[in-house]
Amino acid sequence: MALAKVVELLAEGESIEAAVQGAVNEAGETIRDIKHVYVNEIQAEVEDGRVTTFRVNCKVTFLVDSQRVG
């Protein structure tokens, strides 16, 4: 039986894609087997009438190791 876990992350980047990829990259430093990312919210920071940074609130889904140490 496969078991998955979801963690919620906030990330930012110069584009929406860069922000999402940044979340996956950072999560991948400590989480294995990332399978999906669900983008829940998108925000944009504006300076002088121009969008400068995108922020995403996303949920990262990964598989939990099913092998248990007895």
N, C-alpha and C positions, 0 to 999 in steps of 0.2 A: 504494500500500500504506500502510495506517495503522500507525503505531507509537505505542505507549503506554508510559508510564513510571509507576512507583509510588513514592511516598515515604511514610515512616512518620512520624506526628506524634503528639504528646501534647498534649491540651488539657483545660481544665476549665471548668465553668460551674455555674450554679445548678440545672440540669436536664441530663439526658442530651442532649436536643435542643439546648440552648444550648451545650453543650460541643462537639458535632459541628459546629454552625453556626459556632462560633468557630474551629474548625480550618479549615473551608472559607474563612471570611472572611480569616484570616491568610494562608493559603496563596495565596489569590487576589490578594494584594498583589504577589506575584512570579511566580505561575504562571498561565498562560492555559489555557483549554479544559479545565477540571476536569470530568470526566465522572461519577465514582463515588467514594463513600466507603464503605469496609468497616470496620466497627467490630470490632476484634479483642478488646479487653478493656474492661471497665467497672469502675471502682472508686468507692467512696463514702467521703468523710471524715465521721467521726462525732464530734460534740462534745455532751456531756451527754445521750447517748442519742438524739440527733437527727442526721439526715443534713444536712450543711451544704453540701457541695460534691461534684459528680460529676467524675470524671476518665475520659477515654476515650483509648485507644490505638487509632489508626485509620490506615488506609492510604488515601491519596488517589491516584486514578488520573487522569492527564491525557494528552492527545495531544501528541506531539512534532511540532514543525514539520517537515514533510517537504521543504520547499524548502531546498535547500543552496546556499550561496554558493560559486561556483566561482572 
